Amino acid sequence: MGSLRLASYNIQYGKGKDGRYDLSRIVGDLGDRDIIALQEVETNFTRSGLVDQPATIADLLPHMYWVFGPGINIDASVVQQGRVVQRRRQYGNMVLSRWPILSSVTHPLPKIALTGIFHQQRCLVETVIATPDGPLRFMSVHLDHVSPDTRLPQVEMMMELALNGRQRGGNWGGNQTGDAFTEGPPPMPEDVVIMGDMNFACDGPEYARILGDMSPWYGRTYRAGGLVDAWTCAGHAEGDGDTCPHDDGDVGQRRIDHCFVSARLGPMVSAMSIGSEAQGSDHNPIFCDLMIEGRLG
C-alpha cells in the first residue's frame, strides 16, 4: 500500500465550537483516514444525551475496526421492575482502523490527587494494527490538563510504553498449554505512533523530556532510539500551529495535540497538517501521512 493516513481528534464528547452536540460532524471533520485516535469519548453522560458514543461513531464508520478504552468507568446502572439494568458511565480514548486491530491494552496513567482543582483519571490506549505494510503499534493518549507536575509522570510512563514494547511483549507469548487461545500470539513491533491531546506546547518541559533538550550549538538533541515530532519531520517549525484555538485569548496559539513517532519512522513522514476549519470540537484535529512502503515490522 505504501501510505498511511493518520488522524487524531479530541472530540470534546461531540460538543462543537457552537455548543451543539453532533458526532456526525466529528466524522465529517476527520475525512477519509486509515487510522484514527480519538479522545474525550464517553458513554451514558447526561450532557451528551446518554449516548453510547463509541458505538455511534463506529456506526458512522462501518468499514473500520475499533476499540474503546475508558480512563473513567463508574456505575450508571438503573433498577427497572426489580431488575438491575447494567450500565457504565465511561470516558476515555478510542482507536479506529481500516485494518484489524490485533491487540489492545488500556493503560491507566499516573494520577496525583489535588485539592480544589478538577482533575480526572487519564489513560493511554495501545493497539497493534495489521496494516498491509506490516504490524504497527498505534497509541491514543490524553494527558492531564492541570500542569507539568501532573503530566510529567504520565509522560514518563508513555515513553516507557512506547520505547520498550519488545521488552514487555504482546498480550501473551510463549508455549501455551490447553485450549485457551486458538490463535498465535499477537506481534509486538518496535515501530510506534503516538497521537493525542497531550496538553503541553513545544516550550514545555514535557516536550523536552520526550524529544531531548535544546543545545545552543546543535539544536534539539534527538535520541537515536527515541521519538521524534511528526510535525517538524514534515517541515514545520516547532512553535507553529494551533490545535486548541478556544484558549488563544489566554495563552496565545498552542499546538498541544501531537503526533510522535519512533525515530526510524521520522523520515517516512510525508505530510502533517491541522484541521483549522473543523467545527465539531473545541480542539482541531491533526493529520499525519506516512510513506511506509513495506518497511514496517
Summary of the structure (lengths in Angstrom):
residues: 297
radius of gyration: 19.2
end to end distance: 14.5
largest distance: 72.6
contacts: 966
relative contact order: 0.18
helix: 22%
strand: 35%
